[in-house]
């Protein structure tokens, strides 16, 4: 949903009709084109590939700011078509006077690190839970506040989400911050109406800080009266080191989609490529977990280590369970980086993950960076992962090898090959073909070549040719099944 198209057209006409008015205009454009190699697929209008063009335009006039996005999809990566005036899918008009903002149009906001209110757009996952409506934000001294009312509709004006809320926070002496919020959700396609209350507490101290946020939803349903969620973090830091302790305990509503929430998780979002191929998907309606994340640098050494554990919960638990029926999971990863020559750095990677009674994964690798001259460098990467004890699966291995050469401010050329013995992943190309060296029995490989060019300060071009492996991809706790790809991709980014 976006502003009515007539409003947008009027703003653009007025802006261009009065050149005497001091107006600042800038923008950006991203064009994405992909052409699939059909292989065994039969050519149709929807599987040939995609063509997407995203134009962002910003206009400033004194305290006023107008933003518009035109997203043309012919079709999108997910088969969605959008063109003409319908391509103008995001826009807003905002008044900004130092400590006060008032906006009408599309908006995204996060309260309580996404647990109380979490709106995001993740185009790579075809996910968007932003709203169209009014947003007001302001501050005075130690007091900050915000209020909103908005809705999300489909193409025929059916209401997916309609909600409003207020948020207030106050900074006490010693920089202690407390906050609270109240939200009201109206009836929609995804759920009936309910109330949400949230609290925040942030306390800094000499060598660190702690943060807590709690949310509770109350319903008038015969099968459910309330749900709740708690997230906390404790961080310590010193000269060259830091330690982070995260904890989450969620029993959030069992709706088709979390209503305006993107809760933080107590595990790293990204580690290394092969290890991230097999994420533990969140159970927001019944999950408890924690993580310990440590990093340190001593002289030329850099160390990172993470340990996390999570499980489902039948009743309220304080710590994750080890019972098989609650799908327990724990993982540990590390990296060590150190220069081995005056011009080269070597980083060692490692990790182990166990989903009790379901699977074990462990492996490692390295990344070597070498600087030949001030503007020419290479990066070589190797990863290897063992997958064992998977029910109804034979043990198998994953391999990734890549090499890249970079000329500063000009280009980066990357050659990559990922292979897997997963017997149920039949995408990619079999490694026993004559054009590919056989690595393991029944292996599948996804080789590709990518060139990133800096055409000018305003234009960057990225070219891709080859195979990409599909599977589950997660962004900020959102997970989707992504199809494998074979073919050509072109991406052009421009600053206007």
N, C-alpha and C positions, 0 to 999 in steps of 0.2 A: 504493500500500500504506500501511496505517496500523497502529497498535496494535490488538490484538484489542478488539472493541467491548465485551466484558465488563469489561476493565480500565478503560476510559473511564467506563462507567456506574458502576462501583464508586467511582471517584474522585469523581465528581459527587455521588453519594448521600452519601458520607462528609462531603464539604465542606458540604452543606446540612443534614446531620443533627446537626452539632455546632456550633451558633452560638457557643458559648463559645470556640472556637478562633479566634485572630486570623487571619482570612483576607482578603486583598485580591483583589477581583475586578474586572476591566474587560475590555473587548472592543470590537470594531468590526464593522460589517456593511456589505457592498456589494451592492446589487441592480442587475443589468443586464438591461434588457428591450429587445428589438429586434423590429420588425415590418417585414417586407419589403413593398415594393410589387411585386406579382407580375410585372407587365409581361407578357412572353412566357412566363413560367414557369407550369407547371401546379401548382396548390397540392397539396402533400403535407405529411405530418407533419414532414418534415425541412427543408423550404426556406422555411417561413413566417417564420422568424426564430429567436430564442432567448430563453430566460429563465434567468438564472443568479443565484444568491444565495450569497454567501460570508460566513459567520459565523466570526469569530475570537474565542476566549474564552481568557483568561489568569487563572490562580489562583496567588497567592503565599501561602506560609505559612512564615515564618522563612526557612530555607535552601532550601525546596522550591519548585519552579515547575512548574506543569502548564499545557500549551498544547493547545488543540484547535481544529481547523478543520472546519467542515461546509460542503461545497461542493455545493449542489443544482444539477443541470443538467437542464433540461426543455424542449428539449435545450440543449447548449452551442452556442457560435458555430460549432463544428466538427462538430455533429451527434451529440455524445456524450450519452447519458442516464445520470443518476446521481441517485438519490433514496433516501428512507428512511434506514436505518442505514448504507447504502453511501455516503451523502453525507459521512459522517465519514471523510475520506480522509487527514487529517494529524493527528498528536498526538504529544506526548512528555511524559515526566516527567524532571525534571532536579534534581539536588542541586548547590548552588553554595555553596562555602565559601571566599570570598575568592580564593585562588590555585589552587583546584581545582574542576573541574566534572565531573560524571558524568551522562550522559544515556542514556535508553533511549527509542527512538521514532524519529520522522522527523528527519533532519538534512541540512543543506547546508553544505559547507565548500569553501574555496579555498586551495590551497597553491601557491606559485610563481606567483601571479597567474593561476591557472587552468590553467597548463601542466602542472604536476605532478598536481594534483587540482582539478577544476572542476565543482562541482555547482550548477545553477541551475534555477529554474522560470520559464519565460516563457509565461504563459497566452495572451498575444496571438499566440503562434506555436504553441500547443498542444505545448509541449516541457517535459519534466520528467525530470531524471536524478538526483533525490535518492534517498537510501537509507533503509531502515528497519533499525535495529540499535542498537549500543552506540557511544557516543562519549565519550572521556575527554580532558580538557585540563587542563594545569597549568603553573605557573611557580614558580621559586625563584631569587631573585637574578637573575643574567644568563642563566639557563637556562630555556627554554620547551620544552614537549613536548606531543604529542597522539597519540592512537591511536584507531582505529575498526575496526569490523567490521559490515558490513551487506549488505543485498540489495535488489534491485528485482524484483518479480514481477508477472505479469499477473493477470487475474481468475480464472484456473484454476490459479494457483500455479506456472506455468512460470517458471523463473529467467531473467530478462533479464541481470541483473548481480549478482555476488556477489563481494565484495572486502573486504580488510582491509589496514591499513597503519599505519606509525608515522612521526612527524615530530619532529625535534629541531633547535632552533636555539640559538645561543649568541652573546651580545654581547660582543665583545672591547673592549679599550681604544680610544679615539677613536670609539666608537659603531659600529664595524665589526661587522656581523652576518653569521654564516655559518650555513647550515642544510642538512640532508640528510633524505632520506625513502626509505622502502622500502615498496612496495606489492605485494600478491599478488592476482591476479585468478583466480578459479576458472572452470571450464567453464560456459558459459551458451548461450542461444539465439544471441547475437550473435557469440560467438567462443569459442575454446578458452582454456585457462588460460595465463597468462604472468606475468612479473615486470616491475616498473617501479622504476627508481631515479631520484632527483632531487636536484639540488644548487641552493643559493641563495647569493648573495653580494651584500651591500649595503654601500656605502662612502660615507659623507657626507664632504664637504670644504667649505672655506670658502665658496665661492659656488655650491654645488650638491651633487649626489649622483649615484652610478651604481648600477645594479641589474642583476644577471645571474641567469638561471635556466636550467638545462639538465635535460633529461629523456631517459632511454633505456629502451626496452622490449626485452626479450629473449624470444624465442619458440623453440619446438621444432617449427617447421613446416618441411616440405620446401621450400616456396616462399619463405619469409621467415624470417630469423634475428633481425633487430633493426630498430628504428626509433628516431629521435631527434628532438629539437626544441630550439632555442635561442632565447631572447628576451633582449634587453638594452635598457636605456634610460640615457641620459645627460642630466641636467638641470642647467641653469645658471639662476640668478636674481639679480636686482639690484634697485635702487630703481626700481620701475615697469616692469620688463621680465622676461621669462622666455624660455628657449630649451630645447626638448625635442627630443632625437634618439632615435628608436626604431628597433630592428632586429629582424627575426625570420627564422629559417631553419628550416623545418619539413619533415621527412620522416616524418610520423606514420603509424600503421597504416591500411591500406585496409579498415577495417571498415565495416559498414552505418552505424554511429554511433560517434563517438569515445568510447572507454570512460572515463567519468568525467573528461572534459577539456573545458575551455572556453578555449582558448589566446588570449592577447591578440594583436591585429593591429597592424601598423605603418601605420595609416591612421585618419583620424577616423571615429568612428561616426556623427556627424551634422554637417552643415554648413548647407545651406538646402534647403527642401522639394523643389523641382524637381530640384536637383542630386542629391539623395539618392534620387530615383526610379529611378536606374539604377546600383545598387551593383555593385562588382566582388566576386563571390562568392569566398570563400576556397577554396584548394586545399591543405588541411592535409597531404595526403600528399606534396606536392612544391611548396612555395612558399618564395620568398625575397623580402623587401621591406624598405623603410625609409621613415621619414618625418622631416621637419623641421617643427617647429611653433614659431612665434614670436609673442609678444604683447608689446605695449608700450603705455604710457599716458604722454603728455606734456601737461601742463596739461589742457586740455579735450578732447584728442584720444585716441582709443583705436584701436589697430591690431591686427589678427590676420592671420597669414599661415601657410598650410600647403602643403607640397609632399610628395608621396608617390609612390613607384614600386614596382611589384611584378611578378613573373612566376612562371610555373611553372619547374621545374628537372628535367632528366633525370638528371643526376648532381649531386653536391654542388657548388653555386656559392656564391661569396661575395656577389655583387651580382646584381640582376635582369638578365635577358637582354632583348635587343631582337629576337630571332628570332621570326618570326610564329608558328611552331608551338608556342611556349611562351606564347602569349597575353599578351604584355607590356602593361602598363597604367601610365599615370602621370597625375597630376592635381594641380592647384594651385587653391587657393581663398583669398580674402581678404575682409576686412570693415574698414571705416573708419567710426568713429562720432564725431560732433561736434555740439555744440549750435549751432543756427542762430538761435535766439531765446532769450530768458530762460526760456521755458516749453516749448521744443520741441527734440528731438534727432533728427538724421537719421543713419541708418546705411546705407552703400553696400555692396552685396554683389557679388561677382564670382567666376567660376571657369571653368576649362578642364580637360577630361579627354580623353585619347586612348587608346583601345585599339588599338594599332598594327595597321593593315591591316583593322580591323573597324569602327571608328566614331570620330567626334569630336563632343564636346559642349562648348558654351561659351555663356555668358550672364551675366546679372547682374540687379540689381534694387535696391530700397531698402526700408527700414522707417522710417516717420516716427512718432514718439511726441510727443503734445502734451498738456500739462497745462493744463486750463481753470481748475480750482479745486483746492483741496487734496485733494478726493476724487473728481473727475471728470476722466477722461482718455480720449484716443482713440489708436488705433494703426492706421496704414494701411500696407499691404504690397503691393509689386508685384514680380513675378519673371518673367523671360523667358529661355527656353533654346532654342538652336538645336541640332538633331540632324542631323549630316551624315555622308556617306561610310559609310553602313551597307549592307552587301551585301544585294542584292535588296530594298532599301527606298528609297523616295524620301526626299529631305530633308524634314524637318518641324519644327514649332516647338511648344513648350509655353508656356503662359501661366498665371499665377496672380495673382489680385487678391483682397485681403481688406480688410475694415474692421471695427474693433471699438470699442465704447464701454464704458468701465468706470466703475462707481460703487463706490468702495472699500467693502468689507465688505457689499456688497449684491448686485451682479450684473455680468456681462460678457456683452454681446450681440455676436456675430460673424457677419458675412455674408461668404461666401467663394465664389469661382468659379474652378475650374481647367479649362483647356481644352487639347486636344492634337490635332495633326494626324496622329498615329500611325495609319496606315491599317489596322493589324491589331488595334487596340484598339476594339472595337465596343460597349463598355459606355458608360454615360453617355447624354446626350441630344444629338442633332445640333443644332449651333448655327444651322442655317438654318431651324429651325422659327419660326413667327411669334412665339412667346413669348420667343425668344432672338435677340439681335442676332448676325448672321453676322460672325465674326471672320476666319476663313480658309476656303478651300474644304475641304469634307469634314471639318470640325472636329467633335470631340466635346467636350462640356462636363460638368462635375460641380459644379453649384451646390449650396450647402447653407447652412443657418441653424442657429446653435447658441447656446443661452442657458444660462449657468452662474449659478445662484442660490445665495447663502449664506442658508439658511433660519434658521440659528441657529449658535451655536458648535459644536454637535454634528452638524448636518445640512447637507449640501451636495447640491444637485440639478443635474443636467446634462441638457438636452433638445437633441436633434439631429433635424433634418428635411432630407432632400434626398438627394444622391448622394455617394458616396465612391469614389474611383478605386482599383482593385485593382492588383496587381503584386507584385514581389518586395519583401519587408520583411525587414530584418536587425536583430537585437538582439544585441550582444556577439559578433558573428561567426556567429550562427545566422541562417540565411536560409530563408524559406518563401514560397511563392506564396499570396497572400491574394486572395480573390475580391472583386470590386467589390460595392458595396452601394447599394440604393435603398430609402428608407423612413424609419422613425422609430426613434430610440434614446432610452432613458431610463436614467439612472444615478443612484442615490441612495446616498450615503455617510453613514454614521452612526457616531458614537462612543458607546459604551454605558458 
